[in-house]
Amino acid sequence: MKTLSPVDQLFLYLEKRQQPMHVAGLQLFSFPEGAGPKYVSELARSIREYSSPEPPFNQRLTRRFGQYQWMEDQQFDMDHHFRHEALPKPGRIRELLSLVSAEHSNLLDRERPLWEAHLIEGIRGRQFALYTKVHHSVVDGISAMRMGMRALSPDPEERDLPPVWAYKPKKR
């Protein structure tokens, strides 16, 4: 078990229903050239194969002597953390933002690792989105951006990169 830093503990103590302490990102993608109509479903299936996350994505909170600590979640459930969803018709950006707004307003479950990812299909113009949410005690905004960029490639031919939770943490 690893004790959280005082700053990370503060994010947990300050969190309230009206004041969530998570960071999130919404990425909008276009289908690759030649992709069939089942592309996003196939992508979701391949992402689900990464069902054993690396730290900190496999860590959940516990309290000991009044302090929060991280411990490995022995009952990790990928279906709770990764969700494949479809927008209602007509699939405009308005419907996407409505879904993301509803998801963003929910606090993360402190009995589980403090993150979730939503792969969202059904967006007009052969587009799909990825909405990710991570508690600020797990990762700060800059680190989250770096993790997200590590899981993407500027090369359109490079595909099948693992999701952020599958990368081994970089040594400091």
N, C-alpha and C positions, 0 to 999 in steps of 0.2 A: 504494500500500500504506500501511496505517495501523498503527503499532505499538500493541499493546495496553497499557493502563495497567498499572502494577505490580500493582495489586489483581487485575485480570482475569488477568494472567499467573500470579499466585499460585493462583487457582482451578484453572488447568490443571496446575501443578506439584503441587498437593496431591491431585489426583484419583487414586484407586486403584479397583480392581475392587470392593473392599469399602466404598469411600467415594466414590460418584459426586458430581459437582458440578453437577448440573442441577436446575432448578426445573420444576415441572409443575403442571398444573391439570386437574381433571375437572369437566366441566359436564354436567348432566343436563337434558334438554329433553323436553317433550311435543309430540306432533304438533300442528300448528295445526288449528283447526277446519276441517272439510271436506277435509283432506289424505287422499289415497288411499294404498293400501298400498305404492306405489313412491316415496313422498315422499323417503325418505332416499337412495335410489339417484339420484333426480333432483337432490337437494341435492349429493351427491357429484360428479355430473357438472358441475354449475354451479361448484362450488368448484375443480375441476380446470382450469377455463378460466383461472384466475389462475396461469398457469404461469411467469410471469416475476416473481419476487419482488423486492421493494425491499430496500435495505440496512436492517438488518444480515442479513436472511434470505437474501441471495444471496452472502454472504461466507464464505470458508473460511479455515482456518488455513494459514500457511506459517511457516517459521523462517528468519530471516536474522540472522547475527552473534549467534546464541544467543538471540534474542528472537522471541517470537511476533508475527506481524503478520496483519492481515486483507487478503485479496485477493479480487476477484470470482471466483466459480466459473464458469469458461467452459463447463463440462460439466454444468450443473445438471440434475438428474433429479427432476422432481416426484413420480414414483412412489416414490422412496426416502423422500421427506419427508411426503407425504400418503397415508394409507392408509384405505381403506374396508373395514371388517370387520363380521362378524356374530357375535353370541354363539351358543354352542350352546344348545339347548333345555335347561331351560325358560326361560332368559332372565331369571333373577332377578338381583338386585343382587349376590348372591354370585358369579355367573359374571362379571359386569362387573368386580368388584373383583379377581377372580382374573386376568383378562386384563390389567387395568391394572397389577397387581402384577408380573406377568411382564415387561411392557413397561418398567416403571419401573426394573427391576433391570438392564437393559441399558445399557451406556455408549453415548454417541453416537459415531459414526464421525468421527474427526478429519480424515479425508480429504475430508469433505463439510461443507457448512454445518451448524452444530451445533443442529439443531432437527428435530422431527417432530410431526405431528398425525395423530390417529386418529379417524375418524368411525365410531361403533359403533352398529349397529342390532341389532334382535332383543331389545330389552328389554321385558319384560312391561308391559302397560298403555299401549301405543302411545307408548313413549318411545324416545329415542336419546341418545347421549352424545358428547361431544367431549373427548378426552384430548390435551393438548398438553404437549410437553417441550422445554425450551430450556436450553442450557448457561448456567451462571451467568456465564461470561465474555462472553456475548452480551448478556444482559439480567438485571437483578436482579429480585427478586420483586415489588417495588412497580411497576417499569416494566412488567413482564409483566402485572400486574393492570390497569394503565392501558391497555395495548394491547388486552387482552381486552375491556375495557369499551367501547373505541372501536369495536370490531367488533360490538357488540350495541346494541340499541335498546330503550328502555322501551315503544315504540309497537308493539303486536302486528301492526299493519298494515304496518309498514315491514319489508320483506323484501329479500332479495338484496343484503345488505351484503357488501362484500368481506371475505375472511379477513385476519387480522392481517398476513400477509406481503405483502399487496398495497397496504398504505397507505404513502405516501411518508413518510419520517421527518420529525417536527416539527423545525423550526429552533429552536435554543437561543437 
